[in-house]
Amino acid sequence: MILNCKKWKLFENNLKKREKVNISNNFKIINALYKEAIELKILPMKNPLEGLDIKIKIAKVVNNVSTIA
């Protein structure tokens, strides 16, 4: 649990400044995740539109939270 948000933000910002973006490493990670999804038979999806109506309802609720509060 994060108790001091300001301290955490400072830590994150310093970490971002120190670490360089490694594009080749990022592509390796994405390729590994893609291969794992194929092995788990998550991709390719049998029916890509399945559950879309529920996702749209959730998106509408989430997008309206700031206007309600």
N, C-alpha and C positions, 0 to 999 in steps of 0.2 A: 504494500500500500504506500502510495506517495503522500508524505505528510507535509512536505514543503515544496509547493509547486514552483515557486520562483527559483529555488535551488536546482530543481529538476530541469527546468527550462534552460538555465545557465549551463548545466552539465550537457544537455543535448546540443546546444549551440556550439559549445567548445568542441564536442566530439565531431560535429559536422565540419568544423573548420580544420581539424587535424586530419581527418580521413579524406583521402582522394578517391574519386570515383574510378572504379576499375571495370570498364565496360566488358572486357573479355570474361572476367569472373562473373559479372551479372548475367551474361548470355549463357555461361555454363550452368548457372543456377536455374535459369528459365528452362533450358533444354532438359535438365534433370527432372524438374517438376512436370514438364510436358510428358516425358517418357514414363514417369510414375503414374500420371493420370491415365495414360493409355494402358499400362499394365493393370491398373485397378479397374479398367473398363469404364472409367468416367467419361473419357473422350474416345471416339466421337459420340456425341449425345444421340440417343435413339430418337428423341423427340425434343428438339431445342425449345419449342414453345410451351412445353409442359410446365405448369406452375407460373406462367407469365402473368396471369390475371391476379394471382396472389401477390406477386412482386410489385405489380402496378399499384395495388391497394396499399401495400406497405409504404411504397415511395410517396404516395399522396399524403398519407398520415405523417410521415417523417418530414416532408417538405412543408407541411402546414403547422408544425409544432411551434416554430418561431412566431407565426402570426397569431397563434392562440395565446401563447404565454405573455 
